[in-house]
């Protein structure tokens, strides 16, 4: 399975799981992104009850994926969406009220530094924007 196919499967699973939660539960969920500062490898989490849980899970996932061991939670979110783009070994995090806007934000930040050598990596939502419907 290609790297992009894996990313799409993860994004779809995240969407399906979070969409099945009651609206009030979605409003309280945390997510985080962790990055290994030496290798650029990353881990992420979503649908956790606290910021610390989300950060710890993201760091743990990053360490399992990473060839190094310098994983730090670089972004935690609640009540919004986030996305990450990669240019070389640099990671750029974007935020927005939906995955599309978060992705555009991350890609714009990456392209400002790396031009067209940027790739979308992952997008996640805490889904609370739907809690007000």
Buried (B, 14 or more C-beta within 10 A) or exposed (E): EEEEEEBEEBBEEBBEEBEEBEEEBBBBBBBBBBBBBEBBBBBBBBBBEEBEBBBBBBBBBBBEBBEEEEBEBBBBBBBBBBBBBBBEEBBBBBBBEEBEBBBBBBBEBBBEEBEEEBBBBBBBBBBBBBBEE
